[in-house]
Amino acid sequence: MSGYIALMKGLKLRCPSCGEGKVLRSYLIQNKSCHACGEDFTPYRADDGPAWLTILLVGHIVAPLIISLVIMDLFPLWAELSISIGIALILTAFILPRAKGLFIAILWLIRRQKA
């Protein structure tokens, strides 16, 4: 159960250890440590994982939307394109930092279970 809680804290952009401090100090810049408990975040490098997860999720949400918009043919092509791009950008902006928090929590959990 503890692992699930740590992952939920990561999704909320909180320290996986205490749940109080923030994992990110700005949109995607990782804090060096937790301001509440002092947990060191420097060994946890998410690298390309959050981008991969974001592309996967946004693609699976936007692709069916694009297909349904084209099949229904309710809007002109420029409107369909604008809607699709707008939704993709909003979803990406929302999911990417949470994916980074989740990956940091996963890495923290793996290191904790090894020790």
VENRA-V882488 format. One record per backbone hydrogen bond with DSSP energy under -0.5 kcal/mol. NH is the residue of the N-H (numbers start at 1). CO is the residue of the C=O. Records with the same first field share a line. If there is no record, write none. Layout:
NH: CO + CO
This chain:
5: 1
6: 2
7: 3
8: 4
9: 5
10: 6
11: 7
12: 8
13: 10
14: 9
15: 21
19: 15
23: 13
25: 29
26: 29
30: 28
31: 23
34: 39
38: 34
41: 32 + 39
42: 32
44: 41
45: 43
46: 44
49: 46
52: 48
53: 49
54: 50
55: 51
56: 52
57: 53
58: 54
59: 55
60: 56
61: 57
62: 58
63: 59
65: 61
66: 62
67: 63
68: 64
69: 65
70: 66
71: 67
72: 68
73: 69
74: 69
79: 76
80: 76
81: 77
82: 78
83: 79
84: 80
85: 81
86: 82
87: 83
88: 84
89: 85
90: 86
91: 87
92: 88
93: 89
94: 90
95: 91
96: 92
98: 94
99: 95
100: 96
101: 97
102: 98
103: 99
104: 100
105: 101
106: 102
107: 103
108: 104
109: 105
110: 106
111: 107
112: 108
113: 109
114: 110
115: 111
